[in-house]
Protein backbone atom coordinates (compact mmCIF):
# COMPACT_ATOMS: atom_id res chain seq x y z
CA UNK A 1 0.00 0.00 0.00
CA UNK A 2 2.79 2.40 0.94
CA UNK A 3 4.62 1.52 -2.27
CA UNK A 4 1.55 2.49 -4.28
CA UNK A 5 1.27 5.83 -2.50
CA UNK A 6 4.95 6.50 -3.14
CA UNK A 7 4.56 5.67 -6.85
CA UNK A 8 1.54 7.96 -7.25
CA UNK A 9 3.37 10.74 -5.43
CA UNK A 10 6.36 10.36 -7.78
CA UNK A 11 4.14 10.46 -10.89
CA UNK A 12 2.35 13.53 -9.59
CA UNK A 13 5.68 15.24 -8.96
CA UNK A 14 6.89 14.44 -12.48
CA UNK A 15 3.68 15.76 -14.01
CA UNK A 16 3.96 18.93 -11.96
CA UNK A 17 7.55 19.36 -13.07
CA UNK A 18 6.65 18.89 -16.76
CA UNK A 19 3.80 21.38 -16.51
CA UNK A 20 6.09 23.85 -14.77
CA UNK A 21 8.68 23.39 -17.56
CA UNK A 22 6.02 24.27 -20.16
CA UNK A 23 4.87 27.21 -18.08
CA UNK A 24 8.44 28.54 -18.13
CA UNK A 25 8.72 28.35 -21.94
CA UNK A 26 7.94 30.91 -24.61
CA UNK A 27 5.48 29.69 -27.25
CA UNK A 28 4.57 30.89 -30.73
CA UNK A 29 1.37 30.73 -32.70
CA UNK A 30 -0.01 29.75 -35.16
CA UNK A 31 0.69 26.06 -34.68
CA UNK A 32 3.25 24.56 -37.06
CA UNK A 33 1.74 23.15 -40.26
CA UNK A 34 -1.45 25.22 -40.10
CA UNK A 35 -3.18 25.79 -43.47
CA UNK A 36 -4.47 29.20 -44.52
CA UNK A 37 -6.01 30.63 -47.68
CA UNK A 38 -4.39 33.52 -49.53
CA UNK A 39 -5.98 36.72 -48.26
CA UNK A 40 -6.42 35.46 -44.71
CA UNK A 41 -5.05 37.69 -41.95
CA UNK A 42 -2.91 35.55 -39.63
CA UNK A 43 -2.34 36.58 -36.03
CA UNK A 44 1.28 36.02 -35.05
CA UNK A 45 1.79 35.93 -31.30
CA UNK A 46 4.33 34.89 -28.70
CA UNK A 47 3.11 33.46 -25.40
CA UNK A 48 5.16 34.60 -22.41
CA UNK A 49 6.04 32.61 -19.27
CA UNK A 50 4.64 34.02 -16.05
CA UNK A 51 6.67 36.99 -14.85
CA UNK A 52 8.69 37.35 -18.07
CA UNK A 53 9.72 40.89 -18.97
CA UNK A 54 10.17 41.29 -22.74
CA UNK A 55 11.59 44.38 -24.45
CA UNK A 56 10.28 43.55 -27.94
CA UNK A 57 9.43 40.77 -30.38
CA UNK A 58 10.49 41.03 -34.02
CA UNK A 59 8.61 38.83 -36.51
CA UNK A 60 10.08 37.57 -39.77
CA UNK A 61 8.57 35.70 -42.71
CA UNK A 62 11.18 33.61 -44.54
CA UNK A 63 13.92 35.80 -42.97
CA UNK A 64 12.23 39.07 -44.04
CA UNK A 65 11.11 41.37 -41.22
CA UNK A 66 7.34 41.89 -41.23
CA UNK A 67 6.53 43.47 -37.86
CA UNK A 68 7.43 44.19 -34.26
CA UNK A 69 5.52 44.07 -30.98
CA UNK A 70 6.44 45.81 -27.72
CA UNK A 71 4.18 43.64 -25.60
CA UNK A 72 2.16 40.45 -25.92
CA UNK A 73 -0.09 41.90 -28.64
CA UNK A 74 -0.38 39.95 -31.90
CA UNK A 75 1.07 41.12 -35.21
CA UNK A 76 -1.26 40.56 -38.15
CA UNK A 77 0.28 39.02 -41.25
CA UNK A 78 -1.52 39.96 -44.48
CA UNK A 79 -1.24 37.16 -47.02
CA UNK A 80 -2.90 38.47 -50.18
CA UNK A 81 0.40 39.20 -51.94
CA UNK A 82 2.55 36.39 -50.48
CA UNK A 83 3.66 33.50 -52.69
CA UNK A 84 1.87 30.27 -51.88
CA UNK A 85 3.28 27.20 -50.16
CA UNK A 86 5.24 26.51 -46.98
CA UNK A 87 6.37 29.67 -45.19
CA UNK A 88 8.60 29.89 -42.12
CA UNK A 89 7.69 32.38 -39.39
CA UNK A 90 10.35 33.42 -36.88
CA UNK A 91 9.89 35.47 -33.71
CA UNK A 92 13.02 37.05 -32.19
CA UNK A 93 12.31 37.70 -28.52
CA UNK A 94 14.52 40.39 -26.91
CA UNK A 95 14.83 40.69 -23.15
CA UNK A 96 17.51 42.09 -20.89
CA UNK A 97 20.00 42.52 -23.70
CA UNK A 98 19.61 38.95 -24.88
CA UNK A 99 17.49 37.32 -27.57
CA UNK A 100 16.05 33.95 -28.45
CA UNK A 101 14.28 32.70 -31.57
CA UNK A 102 11.02 30.81 -31.91
CA UNK A 103 9.94 29.34 -35.23
CA UNK A 104 6.78 27.90 -36.72
CA UNK A 105 5.48 27.39 -40.23
CA UNK A 106 2.29 27.69 -42.23
CA UNK A 107 1.09 26.44 -45.60
CA UNK A 108 -0.58 29.10 -47.73
CA UNK A 109 -3.14 27.81 -50.26
CA UNK A 110 -4.96 29.53 -53.11
CA UNK A 111 -7.83 31.74 -51.96
CA UNK A 112 -10.48 29.78 -53.83
CA UNK A 113 -11.05 26.85 -56.16
CA UNK A 114 -9.95 27.42 -59.78
CA UNK A 115 -12.58 28.86 -62.09
CA UNK A 116 -13.75 26.17 -64.50
CA UNK A 117 -13.37 27.12 -68.18
CA UNK A 118 -14.35 25.29 -71.33
CA UNK A 119 -13.26 25.65 -74.96
CA UNK A 120 -14.30 25.73 -78.58
CA UNK A 121 -12.29 24.24 -81.44
CA UNK A 122 -11.73 26.79 -84.20
CA UNK A 123 -9.52 24.76 -86.55
CA UNK A 124 -7.68 21.46 -86.73
CA UNK A 125 -4.25 21.05 -88.35
CA UNK A 126 -2.03 18.01 -88.98
CA UNK A 127 0.79 17.23 -86.55
CA UNK A 128 3.84 15.05 -87.18
CA UNK A 129 3.45 11.79 -85.25
CA UNK A 130 7.21 11.30 -84.83
CA UNK A 131 7.26 14.21 -82.38
CA UNK A 132 7.01 13.23 -78.72
CA UNK A 133 6.10 16.80 -77.87
CA UNK A 134 8.01 18.35 -74.98
CA UNK A 135 8.09 21.98 -76.08
CA UNK A 136 5.93 23.89 -78.58
CA UNK A 137 6.32 27.50 -79.70
CA UNK A 138 4.42 29.36 -82.42
CA UNK A 139 6.47 31.69 -84.58
CA UNK A 140 5.96 33.17 -88.07
CA UNK A 141 3.12 30.86 -89.22
CA UNK A 142 4.86 27.74 -88.00
CA UNK A 143 6.17 26.02 -84.92
CA UNK A 144 9.42 25.31 -83.19
CA UNK A 145 9.02 22.00 -81.44
CA UNK A 146 11.18 19.86 -79.19
CA UNK A 147 10.62 16.13 -79.57
CA UNK A 148 11.86 14.03 -76.67
CA UNK A 149 13.22 10.51 -76.58
CA UNK A 150 16.30 8.37 -76.17
CA UNK A 151 17.97 6.75 -79.13
CA UNK A 152 20.41 4.99 -76.80
CA UNK A 153 18.51 4.95 -73.50
CA UNK A 154 19.90 4.49 -70.01
CA UNK A 155 19.01 1.19 -68.42
CA UNK A 156 15.25 0.85 -68.00
CA UNK A 157 14.25 3.84 -70.13
CA UNK A 158 12.13 3.38 -73.28
CA UNK A 159 13.44 4.08 -76.77
CA UNK A 160 11.30 7.02 -77.95
CA UNK A 161 13.88 8.93 -79.89
CA UNK A 162 16.31 10.09 -80.70
CA UNK A 163 15.34 13.59 -79.60
CA UNK A 164 15.14 16.42 -82.07
CA UNK A 165 14.53 20.13 -82.53
CA UNK A 166 12.33 20.95 -85.51
CA UNK A 167 10.53 23.74 -87.28
CA UNK A 168 7.20 22.75 -88.84
CA UNK A 169 4.63 24.27 -91.17
CA UNK A 170 1.27 25.11 -89.58
CA UNK A 171 -0.92 24.23 -92.56
CA UNK A 172 0.67 20.88 -93.44
CA UNK A 173 2.44 19.81 -90.23
CA UNK A 174 5.51 18.97 -92.30
CA UNK A 175 8.98 19.34 -90.84
CA UNK A 176 10.85 22.19 -92.55
CA UNK A 177 14.07 22.12 -90.53
CA UNK A 178 15.49 19.53 -88.15
CA UNK A 179 18.38 19.22 -85.70
CA UNK A 180 18.94 15.76 -84.23
CA UNK A 181 20.10 15.53 -80.62
CA UNK A 182 22.67 13.23 -79.02
CA UNK A 183 20.86 9.84 -78.82
CA UNK A 184 21.94 9.45 -75.18
CA UNK A 185 20.07 12.67 -74.27
CA UNK A 186 16.32 13.18 -73.75
CA UNK A 187 15.28 16.66 -74.94
CA UNK A 188 12.58 18.62 -73.12
CA UNK A 189 11.08 22.14 -73.22
CA UNK A 190 12.25 25.02 -75.42
CA UNK A 191 12.05 28.81 -75.52
CA UNK A 192 12.85 31.42 -78.15
CA UNK A 193 14.76 34.43 -76.83
CA UNK A 194 15.60 36.89 -79.58
CA UNK A 195 17.57 35.08 -82.26
CA UNK A 196 18.30 32.04 -80.07
CA UNK A 197 16.51 28.87 -79.03
CA UNK A 198 17.26 27.29 -75.65
CA UNK A 199 16.38 23.61 -75.09
CA UNK A 200 16.28 21.71 -71.79
CA UNK A 201 17.16 18.08 -71.22
CA UNK A 202 15.33 15.69 -68.89
CA UNK A 203 17.90 14.14 -66.52
CA UNK A 204 21.19 15.08 -68.13
CA UNK A 205 21.50 18.47 -66.33
CA UNK A 206 22.51 20.31 -69.49
CA UNK A 207 20.82 22.66 -71.93
CA UNK A 208 21.47 23.56 -75.56
CA UNK A 209 21.51 27.02 -77.14
CA UNK A 210 20.95 27.22 -80.91
CA UNK A 211 20.90 29.88 -83.56
CA UNK A 212 17.19 30.31 -84.30
CA UNK A 213 17.62 30.62 -88.04
CA UNK A 214 20.18 27.90 -88.81
CA UNK A 215 19.74 25.58 -85.78
CA UNK A 216 23.52 25.72 -85.37
CA UNK A 217 24.50 24.69 -81.84
CA UNK A 218 26.02 27.76 -80.17
CA UNK A 219 26.57 26.49 -76.63
CA UNK A 220 26.00 23.64 -74.22
CA UNK A 221 25.21 24.95 -70.74
CA UNK A 222 25.03 23.40 -67.28
CA UNK A 223 21.55 23.31 -65.78
CA UNK A 224 21.52 22.39 -62.10
CA UNK A 225 18.23 24.13 -61.35
CA UNK A 226 15.51 21.87 -60.01
CA UNK A 227 15.05 18.12 -59.89
CA UNK A 228 14.81 17.58 -63.66
CA UNK A 229 14.31 19.64 -66.82
CA UNK A 230 10.68 19.67 -68.07
CA UNK A 231 8.88 22.69 -69.56
CA UNK A 232 9.77 26.32 -70.23
CA UNK A 233 8.23 29.60 -71.30
CA UNK A 234 9.40 33.21 -71.57
CA UNK A 235 7.64 36.50 -70.74
CA UNK A 236 10.06 38.85 -72.48
CA UNK A 237 12.05 39.48 -69.29
CA UNK A 238 12.67 36.16 -67.59
CA UNK A 239 12.42 32.44 -68.26
CA UNK A 240 10.04 30.14 -66.40
CA UNK A 241 11.08 26.49 -65.98
CA UNK A 242 9.49 23.53 -64.20
CA UNK A 243 11.15 20.37 -62.95
CA UNK A 244 8.56 17.56 -62.32
CA UNK A 245 7.39 19.02 -58.97
CA UNK A 246 4.98 21.89 -58.22
CA UNK A 247 7.79 24.44 -58.49
CA UNK A 248 8.24 26.94 -61.33
CA UNK A 249 11.73 28.41 -61.38
CA UNK A 250 12.68 31.86 -62.69
CA UNK A 251 15.85 32.02 -64.79
CA UNK A 252 17.87 34.93 -66.11
CA UNK A 253 17.31 35.15 -69.87
CA UNK A 254 20.98 35.72 -70.63
CA UNK A 255 22.81 33.52 -68.13
CA UNK A 256 20.08 30.87 -67.51
CA UNK A 257 20.86 31.08 -63.79
CA UNK A 258 18.17 30.86 -61.11
CA UNK A 259 16.74 34.17 -59.88
CA UNK A 260 13.65 32.99 -57.98
CA UNK A 261 10.68 30.63 -57.97
CA UNK A 262 7.02 30.13 -57.07
CA UNK A 263 5.28 26.95 -55.93
CA UNK A 264 1.98 26.04 -57.59
CA UNK A 265 -1.00 25.51 -55.28
CA UNK A 266 -4.75 25.40 -55.64
CA UNK A 267 -7.20 25.67 -52.74
CA UNK A 268 -6.57 22.04 -51.73
CA UNK A 269 -2.77 21.80 -51.85
CA UNK A 270 0.29 21.50 -54.06
CA UNK A 271 -0.20 20.67 -57.76
CA UNK A 272 2.68 18.47 -58.88
CA UNK A 273 4.06 17.46 -62.31
CA UNK A 274 3.56 20.84 -63.94
CA UNK A 275 4.76 20.25 -67.50
CA UNK A 276 4.70 22.18 -70.80
CA UNK A 277 4.25 25.93 -70.27
CA UNK A 278 3.07 28.95 -72.23
CA UNK A 279 2.99 32.59 -71.14
CA UNK A 280 -0.25 34.25 -72.27
CA UNK A 281 -1.34 37.77 -71.29
CA UNK A 282 0.41 37.82 -67.93
CA UNK A 283 -0.49 34.29 -66.87
CA UNK A 284 1.21 30.89 -67.21
CA UNK A 285 -0.80 28.17 -68.95
CA UNK A 286 0.44 24.73 -67.95
CA UNK A 287 -0.10 21.11 -68.83
CA UNK A 288 -0.06 18.65 -65.95
CA UNK A 289 1.59 15.35 -66.85
CA UNK A 290 -0.93 12.54 -67.49
CA UNK A 291 -3.87 14.94 -67.04
CA UNK A 292 -6.33 16.08 -69.72
CA UNK A 293 -6.57 19.64 -68.45
CA UNK A 294 -4.66 22.89 -68.55
CA UNK A 295 -4.12 25.15 -65.55
CA UNK A 296 -3.87 28.94 -65.60
CA UNK A 297 -1.36 30.06 -62.96
CA UNK A 298 -0.55 33.44 -61.42
CA UNK A 299 3.23 33.73 -61.93
CA UNK A 300 3.56 36.08 -58.94
CA UNK A 301 1.99 33.84 -56.29
CA UNK A 302 1.74 30.36 -57.85
CA UNK A 303 -2.06 30.28 -57.37
CA UNK A 304 -4.09 28.20 -59.82
CA UNK A 305 -6.66 30.69 -61.09
CA UNK A 306 -8.47 28.66 -63.76
CA UNK A 307 -8.74 25.12 -65.07
CA UNK A 308 -9.70 24.01 -68.58
CA UNK A 309 -10.96 20.44 -68.95
CA UNK A 310 -9.82 19.08 -72.35
CA UNK A 311 -10.94 15.48 -71.86
CA UNK A 312 -13.18 15.62 -74.93
CA UNK A 313 -10.78 17.55 -77.17
CA UNK A 314 -9.22 14.37 -78.52
CA UNK A 315 -10.46 11.39 -76.47
CA UNK A 316 -7.98 8.56 -75.98
CA UNK A 317 -10.23 6.07 -77.81
CA UNK A 318 -10.24 8.30 -80.90
CA UNK A 319 -6.54 9.12 -81.08
CA UNK A 320 -4.09 7.70 -83.59
CA UNK A 321 -2.54 4.42 -82.32
CA UNK A 322 0.88 5.81 -81.33
CA UNK A 323 -0.54 8.90 -79.57
CA UNK A 324 0.39 9.54 -75.95
CA UNK A 325 -0.73 12.18 -73.44
CA UNK A 326 -1.87 15.75 -73.92
CA UNK A 327 1.19 18.02 -73.89
CA UNK A 328 1.85 21.15 -75.90
CA UNK A 329 0.55 24.72 -75.73
CA UNK A 330 1.52 27.49 -78.12
CA UNK A 331 0.30 31.08 -78.51
CA UNK A 332 0.21 33.43 -81.47
CA UNK A 333 0.37 36.79 -79.72
CA UNK A 334 -0.47 38.78 -82.87
CA UNK A 335 -3.79 37.04 -83.54
CA UNK A 336 -4.50 35.70 -80.02
CA UNK A 337 -4.67 32.13 -81.33
CA UNK A 338 -3.99 29.23 -78.94
CA UNK A 339 -2.78 25.85 -80.19
CA UNK A 340 -2.95 22.52 -78.36
CA UNK A 341 -1.45 19.12 -79.18
CA UNK A 342 -0.06 16.00 -77.53
CA UNK A 343 2.86 13.62 -77.66
CA UNK A 344 2.87 11.92 -81.09
CA UNK A 345 -0.64 13.20 -81.85
CA UNK A 346 -1.59 13.41 -85.52
CA UNK A 347 -3.64 16.53 -84.84
CA UNK A 348 -2.99 20.04 -83.60
CA UNK A 349 -6.01 22.05 -82.44
CA UNK A 350 -6.59 25.79 -82.60
CA UNK A 351 -8.84 26.50 -79.63
CA UNK A 352 -10.48 29.33 -77.75
CA UNK A 353 -10.94 29.18 -73.98
CA UNK A 354 -14.26 30.52 -72.71
CA UNK A 355 -16.22 30.70 -69.46
CA UNK A 356 -18.82 28.05 -68.86
C-alpha positions in Angstrom: 0.0 0.0 0.0 2.8 2.4 0.9 4.6 1.5 -2.3 1.6 2.5 -4.3 1.3 5.8 -2.5 5.0 6.5 -3.1 4.6 5.7 -6.9 1.5 8.0 -7.3 3.4 10.7 -5.4 6.4 10.4 -7.8 4.1 10.5 -10.9 2.4 13.5 -9.6 5.7 15.2 -9.0 6.9 14.4 -12.5 3.7 15.8 -14.0 4.0 18.9 -12.0 7.5 19.4 -13.1 6.7 18.9 -16.8 3.8 21.4 -16.5 6.1 23.8 -14.8 8.7 23.4 -17.6 6.0 24.3 -20.2 4.9 27.2 -18.1 8.4 28.5 -18.1 8.7 28.4 -21.9 7.9 30.9 -24.6 5.5 29.7 -27.2 4.6 30.9 -30.7 1.4 30.7 -32.7 0.0 29.7 -35.2 0.7 26.1 -34.7 3.3 24.6 -37.1 1.7 23.2 -40.3 -1.5 25.2 -40.1 -3.2 25.8 -43.5 -4.5 29.2 -44.5 -6.0 30.6 -47.7 -4.4 33.5 -49.5 -6.0 36.7 -48.3 -6.4 35.5 -44.7 -5.1 37.7 -42.0 -2.9 35.6 -39.6 -2.3 36.6 -36.0 1.3 36.0 -35.0 1.8 35.9 -31.3 4.3 34.9 -28.7 3.1 33.5 -25.4 5.2 34.6 -22.4 6.0 32.6 -19.3 4.6 34.0 -16.0 6.7 37.0 -14.8 8.7 37.4 -18.1 9.7 40.9 -19.0 10.2 41.3 -22.7 11.6 44.4 -24.4 10.3 43.5 -27.9 9.4 40.8 -30.4 10.5 41.0 -34.0 8.6 38.8 -36.5 10.1 37.6 -39.8 8.6 35.7 -42.7 11.2 33.6 -44.5 13.9 35.8 -43.0 12.2 39.1 -44.0 11.1 41.4 -41.2 7.3 41.9 -41.2 6.5 43.5 -37.9 7.4 44.2 -34.3 5.5 44.1 -31.0 6.4 45.8 -27.7 4.2 43.6 -25.6 2.2 40.4 -25.9 -0.1 41.9 -28.6 -0.4 40.0 -31.9 1.1 41.1 -35.2 -1.3 40.6 -38.2 0.3 39.0 -41.3 -1.5 40.0 -44.5 -1.2 37.2 -47.0 -2.9 38.5 -50.2 0.4 39.2 -51.9 2.5 36.4 -50.5 3.7 33.5 -52.7 1.9 30.3 -51.9 3.3 27.2 -50.2 5.2 26.5 -47.0 6.4 29.7 -45.2 8.6 29.9 -42.1 7.7 32.4 -39.4 10.3 33.4 -36.9 9.9 35.5 -33.7 13.0 37.0 -32.2 12.3 37.7 -28.5 14.5 40.4 -26.9 14.8 40.7 -23.1 17.5 42.1 -20.9 20.0 42.5 -23.7 19.6 38.9 -24.9 17.5 37.3 -27.6 16.0 34.0 -28.4 14.3 32.7 -31.6 11.0 30.8 -31.9 9.9 29.3 -35.2 6.8 27.9 -36.7 5.5 27.4 -40.2 2.3 27.7 -42.2 1.1 26.4 -45.6 -0.6 29.1 -47.7 -3.1 27.8 -50.3 -5.0 29.5 -53.1 -7.8 31.7 -52.0 -10.5 29.8 -53.8 -11.0 26.8 -56.2 -9.9 27.4 -59.8 -12.6 28.9 -62.1 -13.8 26.2 -64.5 -13.4 27.1 -68.2 -14.4 25.3 -71.3 -13.3 25.7 -75.0 -14.3 25.7 -78.6 -12.3 24.2 -81.4 -11.7 26.8 -84.2 -9.5 24.8 -86.6 -7.7 21.5 -86.7 -4.3 21.1 -88.4 -2.0 18.0 -89.0 0.8 17.2 -86.6 3.8 15.1 -87.2 3.4 11.8 -85.3 7.2 11.3 -84.8 7.3 14.2 -82.4 7.0 13.2 -78.7 6.1 16.8 -77.9 8.0 18.3 -75.0 8.1 22.0 -76.1 5.9 23.9 -78.6 6.3 27.5 -79.7 4.4 29.4 -82.4 6.5 31.7 -84.6 6.0 33.2 -88.1 3.1 30.9 -89.2 4.9 27.7 -88.0 6.2 26.0 -84.9 9.4 25.3 -83.2 9.0 22.0 -81.4 11.2 19.9 -79.2 10.6 16.1 -79.6 11.9 14.0 -76.7 13.2 10.5 -76.6 16.3 8.4 -76.2 18.0 6.7 -79.1 20.4 5.0 -76.8 18.5 4.9 -73.5 19.9 4.5 -70.0 19.0 1.2 -68.4 15.3 0.8 -68.0 14.3 3.8 -70.1 12.1 3.4 -73.3 13.4 4.1 -76.8 11.3 7.0 -78.0 13.9 8.9 -79.9 16.3 10.1 -80.7 15.3 13.6 -79.6 15.1 16.4 -82.1 14.5 20.1 -82.5 12.3 21.0 -85.5 10.5 23.7 -87.3 7.2 22.7 -88.8 4.6 24.3 -91.2 1.3 25.1 -89.6 -0.9 24.2 -92.6 0.7 20.9 -93.4 2.4 19.8 -90.2 5.5 19.0 -92.3 9.0 19.3 -90.8 10.8 22.2 -92.6 14.1 22.1 -90.5 15.5 19.5 -88.2 18.4 19.2 -85.7 18.9 15.8 -84.2 20.1 15.5 -80.6 22.7 13.2 -79.0 20.9 9.8 -78.8 21.9 9.5 -75.2 20.1 12.7 -74.3 16.3 13.2 -73.7 15.3 16.7 -74.9 12.6 18.6 -73.1 11.1 22.1 -73.2 12.2 25.0 -75.4 12.1 28.8 -75.5 12.8 31.4 -78.1 14.8 34.4 -76.8 15.6 36.9 -79.6 17.6 35.1 -82.3 18.3 32.0 -80.1 16.5 28.9 -79.0 17.3 27.3 -75.6 16.4 23.6 -75.1 16.3 21.7 -71.8 17.2 18.1 -71.2 15.3 15.7 -68.9 17.9 14.1 -66.5 21.2 15.1 -68.1 21.5 18.5 -66.3 22.5 20.3 -69.5 20.8 22.7 -71.9 21.5 23.6 -75.6 21.5 27.0 -77.1 21.0 27.2 -80.9 20.9 29.9 -83.6 17.2 30.3 -84.3 17.6 30.6 -88.0 20.2 27.9 -88.8 19.7 25.6 -85.8 23.5 25.7 -85.4 24.5 24.7 -81.8 26.0 27.8 -80.2 26.6 26.5 -76.6 26.0 23.6 -74.2 25.2 24.9 -70.7 25.0 23.4 -67.3 21.6 23.3 -65.8 21.5 22.4 -62.1 18.2 24.1 -61.4 15.5 21.9 -60.0 15.1 18.1 -59.9 14.8 17.6 -63.7 14.3 19.6 -66.8 10.7 19.7 -68.1 8.9 22.7 -69.6 9.8 26.3 -70.2 8.2 29.6 -71.3 9.4 33.2 -71.6 7.6 36.5 -70.7 10.1 38.9 -72.5 12.0 39.5 -69.3 12.7 36.2 -67.6 12.4 32.4 -68.3 10.0 30.1 -66.4 11.1 26.5 -66.0 9.5 23.5 -64.2 11.2 20.4 -62.9 8.6 17.6 -62.3 7.4 19.0 -59.0 5.0 21.9 -58.2 7.8 24.4 -58.5 8.2 26.9 -61.3 11.7 28.4 -61.4 12.7 31.9 -62.7 15.8 32.0 -64.8 17.9 34.9 -66.1 17.3 35.1 -69.9 21.0 35.7 -70.6 22.8 33.5 -68.1 20.1 30.9 -67.5 20.9 31.1 -63.8 18.2 30.9 -61.1 16.7 34.2 -59.9 13.7 33.0 -58.0 10.7 30.6 -58.0 7.0 30.1 -57.1 5.3 27.0 -55.9 2.0 26.0 -57.6 -1.0 25.5 -55.3 -4.8 25.4 -55.6 -7.2 25.7 -52.7 -6.6 22.0 -51.7 -2.8 21.8 -51.9 0.3 21.5 -54.1 -0.2 20.7 -57.8 2.7 18.5 -58.9 4.1 17.5 -62.3 3.6 20.8 -63.9 4.8 20.3 -67.5 4.7 22.2 -70.8 4.3 25.9 -70.3 3.1 29.0 -72.2 3.0 32.6 -71.1 -0.3 34.3 -72.3 -1.3 37.8 -71.3 0.4 37.8 -67.9 -0.5 34.3 -66.9 1.2 30.9 -67.2 -0.8 28.2 -69.0 0.4 24.7 -67.9 -0.1 21.1 -68.8 -0.1 18.7 -65.9 1.6 15.4 -66.8 -0.9 12.5 -67.5 -3.9 14.9 -67.0 -6.3 16.1 -69.7 -6.6 19.6 -68.5 -4.7 22.9 -68.5 -4.1 25.2 -65.5 -3.9 28.9 -65.6 -1.4 30.1 -63.0 -0.6 33.4 -61.4 3.2 33.7 -61.9 3.6 36.1 -58.9 2.0 33.8 -56.3 1.7 30.4 -57.9 -2.1 30.3 -57.4 -4.1 28.2 -59.8 -6.7 30.7 -61.1 -8.5 28.7 -63.8 -8.7 25.1 -65.1 -9.7 24.0 -68.6 -11.0 20.4 -69.0 -9.8 19.1 -72.3 -10.9 15.5 -71.9 -13.2 15.6 -74.9 -10.8 17.5 -77.2 -9.2 14.4 -78.5 -10.5 11.4 -76.5 -8.0 8.6 -76.0 -10.2 6.1 -77.8 -10.2 8.3 -80.9 -6.5 9.1 -81.1 -4.1 7.7 -83.6 -2.5 4.4 -82.3 0.9 5.8 -81.3 -0.5 8.9 -79.6 0.4 9.5 -76.0 -0.7 12.2 -73.4 -1.9 15.8 -73.9 1.2 18.0 -73.9 1.9 21.1 -75.9 0.5 24.7 -75.7 1.5 27.5 -78.1 0.3 31.1 -78.5 0.2 33.4 -81.5 0.4 36.8 -79.7 -0.5 38.8 -82.9 -3.8 37.0 -83.5 -4.5 35.7 -80.0 -4.7 32.1 -81.3 -4.0 29.2 -78.9 -2.8 25.9 -80.2 -3.0 22.5 -78.4 -1.5 19.1 -79.2 -0.1 16.0 -77.5 2.9 13.6 -77.7 2.9 11.9 -81.1 -0.6 13.2 -81.8 -1.6 13.4 -85.5 -3.6 16.5 -84.8 -3.0 20.0 -83.6 -6.0 22.0 -82.4 -6.6 25.8 -82.6 -8.8 26.5 -79.6 -10.5 29.3 -77.8 -10.9 29.2 -74.0 -14.3 30.5 -72.7 -16.2 30.7 -69.5 -18.8 28.0 -68.9 
